[in-house]
Amino acid sequence: MKKRRRLKLKVRTLLTFIIAIVLFGYVSFSVINYSISKKKFEAEEIELQNKLYALKDKETDLNQEISKLKDDDYLARYAREEYLYSKDGEYVIKIDEKETAINVETPIEGKSSKYIAILNIFIVVSIVSCLAFIMIKSKKIQKKKVSVAWYFFYNFKLSDFNMFLLS
């Protein structure tokens, strides 16, 4: 009779523990995936906003260029500078200036691996601490002949958990 009760107690404890770990894992991985996708979308939004601002600047520049090209003096000077036309007696010397490209880095590229590593460490530490806490509580429970889940829900004290963490 006592062996049957102990076996039932162990089975209940094991099932409760497995269900708790599965739920905890599902929730934690959902949170991790959500935060990673959120960071990617934020980085993509920043990149698209930068492209939008660049295109608006280019549009204003092109509109100004169109209005300037309507002026005959500017058109003649533009043709001499860009297409190397010259008046009689002029020499054309062209100096190429290197165009520098501005690299826009998204904030997610360098930090995503750090976030993932921190979240994984947090998950592992929390699972290990929960396992140790349950094991300590289960040793006390076996003396009282109460299931782990009931004891945990009705007799949980924050000071016991803090003492466990500090030891």
Backbone as CSV, one residue per row, in Angstrom:
resi,resn,N_x,N_y,N_z,CA_x,CA_y,CA_z,C_x,C_y,C_z
1,MET,0.815,-1.189,0.000,0.000,0.000,0.000,0.868,1.266,0.000
2,LYS,1.891,1.279,0.856,2.770,2.448,0.924,3.587,2.583,-0.359
3,LYS,3.974,1.456,-0.917,4.742,1.501,-2.159,3.897,2.072,-3.294
4,ARG,2.635,1.720,-3.328,1.743,2.228,-4.356,1.559,3.734,-4.218
5,ARG,1.426,4.215,-2.998,1.283,5.653,-2.765,2.560,6.390,-3.172
6,ARG,3.691,5.815,-2.801,4.966,6.446,-3.181,5.114,6.482,-4.698
7,LEU,4.724,5.405,-5.344,4.819,5.364,-6.797,3.894,6.403,-7.425
8,LYS,2.673,6.508,-6.921,1.745,7.523,-7.422,2.286,8.924,-7.173
9,LEU,2.874,9.124,-5.997,3.449,10.426,-5.666,4.590,10.773,-6.611
10,LYS,5.441,9.798,-6.891,6.565,10.036,-7.807,6.072,10.310,-9.223
11,VAL,5.045,9.574,-9.649,4.503,9.784,-10.997,3.872,11.163,-11.109
12,ARG,3.084,11.554,-10.106,2.482,12.897,-10.110,3.550,13.981,-10.113
13,THR,4.557,13.777,-9.292,5.648,14.768,-9.218,6.353,14.882,-10.560
14,LEU,6.651,13.752,-11.159,7.335,13.759,-12.444,6.475,14.403,-13.520
15,LEU,5.191,14.064,-13.576,4.306,14.672,-14.573,4.171,16.177,-14.366
16,THR,4.027,16.591,-13.109,3.932,18.021,-12.817,5.206,18.740,-13.254
17,PHE,6.323,18.126,-12.961,7.612,18.724,-13.328,7.760,18.810,-14.845
18,ILE,7.412,17.760,-15.558,7.536,17.755,-17.018,6.615,18.796,-17.637
19,ILE,5.385,18.876,-17.155,4.442,19.868,-17.688,4.944,21.286,-17.418
20,ALA,5.478,21.514,-16.227,5.996,22.845,-15.896,7.176,23.207,-16.788
21,ILE,8.083,22.283,-17.017,9.247,22.554,-17.873,8.814,22.809,-19.310
22,VAL,7.869,22.030,-19.816,7.397,22.226,-21.190,6.737,23.593,-21.336
23,LEU,5.885,23.959,-20.402,5.239,25.275,-20.463,6.250,26.407,-20.351
24,PHE,7.183,26.253,-19.437,8.214,27.281,-19.272,9.056,27.413,-20.540
25,GLY,9.434,26.299,-21.138,10.219,26.335,-22.372,9.457,26.982,-23.511
26,TYR,8.179,26.634,-23.641,7.372,27.211,-24.714,7.248,28.724,-24.556
27,VAL,6.953,29.165,-23.354,6.794,30.606,-23.118,8.115,31.338,-23.338
28,SER,9.207,30.775,-22.835,10.492,31.466,-22.968,10.927,31.551,-24.429
29,PHE,10.769,30.478,-25.194,11.157,30.540,-26.597,10.231,31.445,-27.397
30,SER,8.981,31.528,-27.026,8.068,32.468,-27.689,8.511,33.907,-27.445
31,VAL,8.899,34.187,-26.216,9.367,35.538,-25.882,10.658,35.853,-26.630
32,ILE,11.560,34.893,-26.712,12.828,35.109,-27.423,12.565,35.365,-28.902
33,ASN,11.744,34.533,-29.520,11.450,34.726,-30.949,10.765,36.056,-31.201
34,TYR,9.855,36.451,-30.321,9.172,37.736,-30.478,10.159,38.888,-30.381
35,SER,11.053,38.837,-29.399,11.994,39.948,-29.230,12.972,40.028,-30.395
36,ILE,13.407,38.891,-30.907,14.329,38.900,-32.048,13.630,39.451,-33.288
37,SER,12.411,39.004,-33.552,11.706,39.509,-34.731,11.385,40.991,-34.578
38,LYS,11.090,41.424,-33.357,10.818,42.848,-33.127,12.060,43.673,-33.432
39,LYS,13.226,43.210,-32.968,14.468,43.941,-33.245,14.761,43.985,-34.745
40,LYS,14.501,42.881,-35.454,14.732,42.868,-36.896,13.813,43.859,-37.602
41,PHE,12.541,43.884,-37.200,11.603,44.810,-37.831,11.957,46.262,-37.509
42,GLU,12.425,46.512,-36.295,12.845,47.877,-35.951,14.047,48.296,-36.787
43,ALA,14.994,47.383,-36.982,16.161,47.689,-37.809,15.754,47.922,-39.255
44,GLU,14.837,47.104,-39.750,14.353,47.279,-41.116,13.610,48.605,-41.261
45,GLU,12.842,48.979,-40.238,12.123,50.251,-40.274,13.103,51.418,-40.327
46,ILE,14.155,51.353,-39.529,15.160,52.425,-39.532,15.831,52.509,-40.897
47,GLU,16.157,51.349,-41.468,16.797,51.337,-42.780,15.882,51.933,-43.851
48,LEU,14.613,51.565,-43.813,13.668,52.099,-44.800,13.424,53.597,-44.610
49,GLN,13.421,54.055,-43.352,13.277,55.493,-43.110,14.485,56.250,-43.657
50,ASN,15.682,55.688,-43.474,16.884,56.328,-44.014,16.824,56.393,-45.540
51,LYS,16.344,55.317,-46.172,16.206,55.330,-47.626,15.169,56.369,-48.066
52,LEU,14.075,56.465,-47.310,13.034,57.443,-47.633,13.578,58.863,-47.550
53,TYR,14.324,59.162,-46.480,14.913,60.498,-46.350,15.905,60.778,-47.473
54,ALA,16.687,59.770,-47.841,17.649,59.947,-48.932,16.922,60.212,-50.251
55,LEU,15.851,59.487,-50.499,15.098,59.695,-51.734,14.398,61.058,-51.753
56,LYS,13.913,61.512,-50.603,13.300,62.843,-50.550,14.344,63.926,-50.801
57,ASP,15.538,63.757,-50.230,16.614,64.719,-50.490,16.989,64.731,-51.973
58,LYS,17.051,63.530,-52.550,17.388,63.439,-53.965,16.307,64.101,-54.817
59,GLU,15.046,63.932,-54.424,13.945,64.552,-55.163,14.044,66.072,-55.118
60,THR,14.321,66.622,-53.935,14.448,68.082,-53.835,15.641,68.581,-54.647
61,ASP,16.746,67.814,-54.621,17.915,68.208,-55.419,17.597,68.196,-56.916
62,LEU,16.899,67.162,-57.345,16.549,67.072,-58.767,15.559,68.170,-59.179
63,ASN,14.618,68.493,-58.298,13.699,69.600,-58.609,14.452,70.928,-58.705
64,GLN,15.425,71.138,-57.817,16.241,72.357,-57.897,17.073,72.361,-59.177
65,GLU,17.581,71.195,-59.550,18.381,71.097,-60.771,17.520,71.405,-61.999
66,ILE,16.290,70.945,-61.997,15.381,71.229,-63.115,15.124,72.734,-63.220
67,SER,14.891,73.368,-62.083,14.638,74.811,-62.122,15.893,75.581,-62.548
68,LYS,17.075,75.098,-62.167,18.320,75.764,-62.576,18.601,75.575,-64.063
69,LEU,18.257,74.400,-64.598,18.534,74.130,-66.012,17.688,74.986,-66.953
70,LYS,16.661,75.609,-66.438,15.856,76.508,-67.262,16.597,77.826,-67.539
71,ASP,17.610,78.113,-66.729,18.432,79.305,-66.917,19.522,78.999,-67.949
72,ASP,19.675,79.843,-68.968,20.636,79.591,-70.051,22.082,79.661,-69.577
73,ASP,22.424,80.605,-68.707,23.804,80.723,-68.214,24.209,79.478,-67.411
74,TYR,23.303,79.015,-66.575,23.606,77.816,-65.774,23.730,76.596,-66.686
75,LEU,22.884,76.518,-67.696,22.925,75.386,-68.629,24.256,75.339,-69.366
76,ALA,24.771,76.525,-69.782,26.061,76.566,-70.482,27.192,76.144,-69.536
77,ARG,27.174,76.637,-68.302,28.212,76.272,-67.340,28.143,74.784,-67.002
78,TYR,26.935,74.249,-66.895,26.745,72.830,-66.573,27.301,71.953,-67.700
79,ALA,27.040,72.344,-68.941,27.540,71.575,-70.084,29.057,71.596,-70.125
80,ARG,29.681,72.752,-69.790,31.141,72.820,-69.766,31.734,71.952,-68.667
81,GLU,31.088,71.935,-67.475,31.636,71.168,-66.363,31.412,69.671,-66.525
82,GLU,30.225,69.276,-66.900,29.885,67.857,-66.928,30.311,67.161,-68.219
83,TYR,30.178,67.837,-69.349,30.431,67.192,-70.625,31.689,67.709,-71.312
84,LEU,32.494,68.483,-70.591,33.796,68.975,-71.037,33.725,69.810,-72.318
85,TYR,32.623,70.553,-72.497,32.549,71.509,-73.589,33.325,72.753,-73.188
86,SER,33.875,73.411,-74.169,34.630,74.625,-73.854,34.374,75.690,-74.917
87,LYS,34.602,76.905,-74.495,34.512,78.018,-75.433,35.835,78.090,-76.184
88,ASP,35.869,78.932,-77.182,37.106,79.093,-77.925,38.165,79.707,-77.019
89,GLY,39.321,79.081,-76.966,40.433,79.590,-76.177,40.441,79.080,-74.732
90,GLU,39.531,78.212,-74.381,39.507,77.656,-73.019,40.104,76.256,-73.021
91,TYR,40.765,75.935,-71.914,41.273,74.583,-71.714,40.458,73.917,-70.599
92,VAL,40.113,72.689,-70.800,39.312,71.963,-69.816,40.208,70.979,-69.084
93,ILE,40.239,71.121,-67.770,40.977,70.193,-66.909,39.970,69.612,-65.920
94,LYS,39.820,68.304,-65.934,38.842,67.657,-65.056,39.585,66.906,-63.961
95,ILE,39.166,67.153,-62.722,39.720,66.471,-61.559,38.600,65.624,-60.959
96,ASP,38.817,64.318,-60.884,37.805,63.419,-60.331,37.884,63.428,-58.809
97,GLU,36.749,63.623,-58.219,36.662,63.558,-56.761,36.034,62.217,-56.399
98,LYS,36.680,61.570,-55.464,36.138,60.271,-55.051,34.883,60.494,-54.226
99,GLU,33.858,59.759,-54.593,32.613,59.848,-53.839,32.689,58.863,-52.676
100,THR,32.404,59.371,-51.526,32.420,58.504,-50.349,31.020,58.024,-50.070
101,ALA,30.888,56.757,-49.874,29.583,56.165,-49.564,29.442,56.069,-48.053
102,ILE,28.288,56.430,-47.576,28.007,56.363,-46.151,27.369,55.008,-45.872
103,ASN,28.036,54.232,-45.032,27.490,52.928,-44.670,26.557,53.094,-43.490
104,VAL,25.342,52.638,-43.665,24.347,52.697,-42.600,24.252,51.302,-41.997
105,GLU,24.649,51.180,-40.730,24.589,49.890,-40.061,23.304,49.806,-39.262
106,THR,22.680,48.670,-39.328,21.481,48.460,-38.530,21.889,47.996,-37.147
107,PRO,21.187,48.434,-36.129,21.600,48.098,-34.777,21.433,46.630,-34.419
108,ILE,20.660,45.862,-35.169,20.400,44.459,-34.813,21.552,43.562,-35.231
109,GLU,22.347,43.950,-36.241,23.365,43.060,-36.781,24.394,42.649,-35.731
110,GLY,24.917,43.588,-34.999,25.957,43.265,-34.045,25.430,42.777,-32.713
111,LYS,24.202,43.121,-32.376,23.690,42.855,-31.038,22.803,41.628,-30.946
112,SER,22.353,41.085,-32.075,21.401,39.971,-31.999,22.019,38.753,-31.338
113,SER,23.273,38.469,-31.641,23.899,37.303,-31.016,24.073,37.519,-29.514
114,LYS,24.308,38.744,-29.091,24.434,39.031,-27.662,23.102,38.817,-26.953
115,TYR,22.005,39.303,-27.576,20.687,39.121,-26.974,20.334,37.639,-26.850
116,ILE,20.612,36.894,-27.893,20.301,35.466,-27.881,21.108,34.752,-26.800
117,ALA,22.382,35.088,-26.679,23.221,34.452,-25.661,22.729,34.794,-24.258
118,ILE,22.370,36.041,-24.017,21.884,36.442,-22.694,20.573,35.738,-22.368
119,LEU,19.672,35.664,-23.337,18.399,34.987,-23.101,18.586,33.494,-22.859
120,ASN,19.504,32.879,-23.599,19.765,31.450,-23.382,20.356,31.203,-22.002
121,ILE,21.260,32.050,-21.564,21.842,31.909,-20.228,20.757,32.072,-19.173
122,PHE,19.880,33.049,-19.359,18.792,33.257,-18.417,17.886,32.033,-18.332
123,ILE,17.566,31.442,-19.461,16.698,30.263,-19.483,17.361,29.089,-18.770
124,VAL,18.624,28.857,-19.063,19.328,27.736,-18.437,19.424,27.934,-16.931
125,VAL,19.764,29.131,-16.496,19.884,29.401,-15.063,18.534,29.238,-14.371
126,SER,17.476,29.716,-14.990,16.161,29.602,-14.365,15.698,28.148,-14.310
127,ILE,15.958,27.365,-15.329,15.582,25.948,-15.307,16.365,25.205,-14.233
128,VAL,17.657,25.463,-14.159,18.475,24.790,-13.144,18.040,25.196,-11.745
129,SER,17.742,26.470,-11.532,17.317,26.899,-10.199,15.955,26.300,-9.841
130,CYS,15.050,26.197,-10.816,13.755,25.558,-10.553,13.938,24.084,-10.212
131,LEU,14.808,23.403,-10.933,15.072,21.992,-10.638,15.634,21.821,-9.233
132,ALA,16.600,22.636,-8.892,17.201,22.535,-7.559,16.182,22.864,-6.479
133,PHE,15.375,23.863,-6.719,14.346,24.252,-5.746,13.346,23.123,-5.546
134,ILE,12.920,22.503,-6.633,11.966,21.397,-6.539,12.603,20.208,-5.827
135,MET,13.865,19.953,-6.117,14.531,18.830,-5.455,14.641,19.067,-3.956
136,ILE,14.966,20.276,-3.551,15.068,20.584,-2.119,13.699,20.467,-1.468
137,LYS,12.692,21.015,-2.111,11.349,20.937,-1.556,10.836,19.500,-1.531
138,SER,11.184,18.704,-2.541,10.693,17.331,-2.576,11.291,16.492,-1.448
139,LYS,12.506,16.798,-1.015,13.097,16.089,0.122,12.319,16.387,1.392
140,LYS,11.899,17.611,1.574,11.092,17.978,2.735,9.693,17.376,2.636
141,ILE,9.172,17.275,1.449,7.811,16.799,1.235,7.706,15.311,1.501
142,GLN,8.713,14.555,1.133,8.652,13.115,1.333,8.467,12.769,2.801
143,LYS,8.982,13.569,3.679,8.795,13.336,5.102,7.344,13.587,5.504
144,LYS,6.680,14.538,4.849,5.322,14.913,5.229,4.264,14.138,4.450
145,LYS,4.642,13.348,3.452,3.729,12.554,2.631,2.720,13.431,1.882
146,VAL,3.183,14.531,1.321,2.344,15.444,0.549,2.970,15.562,-0.825
147,SER,2.140,15.723,-1.867,2.687,15.840,-3.218,3.456,17.155,-3.344
148,VAL,4.393,17.148,-4.248,5.268,18.306,-4.444,4.466,19.523,-4.875
149,ALA,3.540,19.320,-5.787,2.786,20.455,-6.322,1.951,21.122,-5.244
150,TRP,1.236,20.329,-4.422,0.406,20.915,-3.373,1.255,21.621,-2.335
151,TYR,2.333,21.006,-1.967,3.196,21.640,-0.979,3.761,22.943,-1.524
152,PHE,4.160,22.910,-2.775,4.750,24.098,-3.381,3.737,25.241,-3.444
153,PHE,2.507,24.943,-3.841,1.509,25.997,-3.990,1.009,26.545,-2.657
154,TYR,0.915,25.694,-1.634,0.348,26.140,-0.366,1.375,26.596,0.658
155,ASN,2.606,26.151,0.548,3.602,26.475,1.567,4.803,27.227,1.013
156,PHE,4.656,27.815,-0.151,5.785,28.535,-0.743,6.034,29.824,0.029
157,LYS,7.284,30.000,0.417,7.684,31.229,1.093,8.814,31.855,0.293
158,LEU,8.698,33.135,0.077,9.720,33.831,-0.689,11.046,33.820,0.046
159,SER,11.003,33.845,1.364,12.257,33.828,2.130,12.992,32.507,1.930
160,ASP,12.267,31.392,1.786,12.923,30.114,1.526,13.621,30.139,0.173
161,PHE,12.957,30.713,-0.820,13.558,30.776,-2.150,14.786,31.690,-2.145
162,ASN,14.703,32.816,-1.432,15.845,33.723,-1.335,16.999,33.046,-0.596
163,MET,16.710,32.295,0.446,17.760,31.579,1.162,18.415,30.554,0.247
164,PHE,17.582,29.910,-0.595,18.117,28.932,-1.537,19.047,29.609,-2.537
165,LEU,18.635,30.749,-3.045,19.453,31.448,-4.034,20.747,31.982,-3.448
166,LEU,20.680,32.418,-2.191,21.871,32.989,-1.561,22.845,31.936,-1.080
167,SER,22.389,30.711,-0.888,23.289,29.678,-0.388,24.132,29.071,-1.485
